[in-house]
Amino acid sequence: MSNNAILDAKVFAETKLLTVIPALPIAFEGVSFEPPSGMYLRTQIVISPPTDPVLNTGYYRENIEFQVFVTAPLDSGTGAVITTASTIRDAFKKGTSAYQSGTHCLILSTPQIGGVVVIGDRIICPVLIPLTAEVYS
């Protein structure tokens, strides 16, 4: 059993993403990556304060947002980007639950597809996936 629920949740999310659209290159945070000319995914996590839903001192929830940015070349339109974002959201649907190294990882609400934006020569659409990792100590 792992003692790092945040890392376990990150591994759970990244591993799941690899199975969703295996043909697309993925830039995981902190890993060297040369962006291709076509569509690819970029990820990061944002860690929010933990919640303590009960008085028991040995239980709390780590709250993490797994962010996946669907990135495509400018002038390619938004259809493929939004379709890919929808596919990712569907794979991380509310109610998804799994164990990673003994940590219970949950998706308790529907992931959000953000608006499409243009940055430089890329179209980018974020998919914001809320993750909860239960910690028993």
C-alpha positions as semicolon CSV with decimal commas, in nm:
position;residue;x (nm);y (nm);z (nm)
1;M;0,000;0,000;0,000
2;S;0,133;0,341;-0,097
3;N;0,158;0,628;0,147
4;N;0,122;0,899;-0,120
5;A;-0,240;0,935;-0,227
6;I;-0,167;1,233;-0,453
7;L;0,091;1,038;-0,651
8;D;-0,139;0,734;-0,663
9;A;-0,424;0,945;-0,804
10;K;-0,189;1,095;-1,062
11;V;-0,068;0,750;-1,172
12;F;-0,429;0,627;-1,189
13;A;-0,534;0,920;-1,411
14;E;-0,230;0,904;-1,641
15;T;-0,257;0,527;-1,683
16;K;-0,628;0,555;-1,766
17;L;-0,561;0,835;-2,016
18;L;-0,309;0,615;-2,198
19;T;-0,589;0,366;-2,269
20;V;-0,846;0,625;-2,386
21;I;-0,680;0,745;-2,705
22;P;-0,361;0,541;-2,742
23;A;-0,278;0,683;-3,086
24;L;-0,226;1,041;-2,961
25;P;0,107;1,150;-2,814
26;I;0,081;1,268;-2,452
27;A;0,303;1,525;-2,283
28;F;0,299;1,431;-1,915
29;E;0,409;1,704;-1,675
30;G;0,776;1,703;-1,592
31;V;0,867;1,475;-1,884
32;S;1,065;1,595;-2,185
33;F;0,839;1,614;-2,491
34;E;0,879;1,740;-2,848
35;P;0,534;1,855;-2,967
36;P;0,431;1,693;-3,295
37;S;0,285;1,894;-3,581
38;G;-0,055;1,726;-3,534
39;M;-0,290;1,678;-3,240
40;Y;-0,153;1,578;-2,900
41;L;-0,247;1,588;-2,531
42;R;-0,075;1,770;-2,248
43;T;-0,146;1,697;-1,880
44;Q;-0,098;1,854;-1,541
45;I;-0,245;1,818;-1,195
46;V;-0,367;2,088;-0,961
47;I;-0,382;1,995;-0,594
48;S;-0,651;2,157;-0,379
49;P;-0,676;2,152;0,001
50;P;-0,787;1,818;0,146
51;T;-1,134;1,778;0,291
52;D;-1,216;1,620;0,624
53;P;-1,573;1,492;0,588
54;V;-1,576;1,319;0,929
55;L;-1,432;1,389;1,272
56;N;-1,225;1,070;1,272
57;T;-0,863;1,187;1,265
58;G;-0,748;0,902;1,042
59;Y;-0,956;0,977;0,731
60;Y;-0,947;1,259;0,479
61;R;-0,977;1,313;0,104
62;E;-0,711;1,452;-0,126
63;N;-0,873;1,670;-0,394
64;I;-0,693;1,681;-0,725
65;E;-0,785;1,817;-1,065
66;F;-0,633;1,620;-1,351
67;Q;-0,616;1,861;-1,643
68;V;-0,587;1,729;-1,997
69;F;-0,530;1,984;-2,273
70;V;-0,630;1,867;-2,620
71;T;-0,398;2,055;-2,855
72;A;-0,423;2,079;-3,234
73;P;-0,272;2,296;-3,508
74;L;-0,436;2,629;-3,580
75;D;-0,663;2,634;-3,887
76;S;-0,766;2,269;-3,837
77;G;-1,106;2,362;-3,695
78;T;-1,247;2,274;-3,355
79;G;-1,452;1,963;-3,438
80;A;-1,177;1,706;-3,381
81;V;-1,057;1,886;-3,067
82;I;-1,403;1,891;-2,909
83;T;-1,469;1,530;-3,013
84;T;-1,142;1,420;-2,850
85;A;-1,222;1,620;-2,536
86;S;-1,565;1,450;-2,520
87;T;-1,404;1,107;-2,554
88;I;-1,172;1,185;-2,262
89;R;-1,459;1,315;-2,048
90;D;-1,664;1,001;-2,122
91;A;-1,373;0,780;-2,011
92;F;-1,351;0,964;-1,678
93;K;-1,724;0,976;-1,612
94;K;-1,876;1,048;-1,273
95;G;-1,880;0,733;-1,063
96;T;-1,551;0,596;-1,192
97;S;-1,369;0,426;-0,907
98;A;-1,046;0,228;-0,892
99;Y;-0,761;0,135;-0,660
100;Q;-0,407;0,244;-0,735
101;S;-0,141;0,100;-0,504
102;G;-0,408;0,059;-0,236
103;T;-0,544;0,414;-0,267
104;H;-0,913;0,443;-0,355
105;C;-0,940;0,693;-0,642
106;L;-1,283;0,834;-0,728
107;I;-1,443;1,069;-0,975
108;L;-1,735;1,220;-0,787
109;S;-1,853;1,475;-1,045
110;T;-1,867;1,506;-1,422
111;P;-1,548;1,639;-1,582
112;Q;-1,572;1,981;-1,746
113;I;-1,480;2,056;-2,104
114;G;-1,347;2,412;-2,112
115;G;-1,385;2,650;-2,400
116;V;-1,160;2,624;-2,701
117;V;-0,886;2,889;-2,707
118;V;-0,613;2,982;-2,951
119;I;-0,262;3,018;-2,810
120;G;0,013;3,085;-3,060
121;D;-0,025;2,843;-3,348
122;R;-0,242;2,594;-3,151
123;I;-0,607;2,535;-3,069
124;I;-0,638;2,416;-2,708
125;C;-0,936;2,268;-2,525
126;P;-0,899;2,171;-2,158
127;V;-1,074;1,878;-1,996
128;L;-1,084;1,928;-1,619
129;I;-1,122;1,598;-1,433
130;P;-1,191;1,616;-1,058
131;L;-1,023;1,332;-0,867
132;T;-1,063;1,234;-0,506
133;A;-0,821;1,003;-0,328
134;E;-0,933;0,857;0,004
135;V;-0,669;0,847;0,275
136;Y;-0,691;0,625;0,583
137;S;-0,411;0,665;0,831
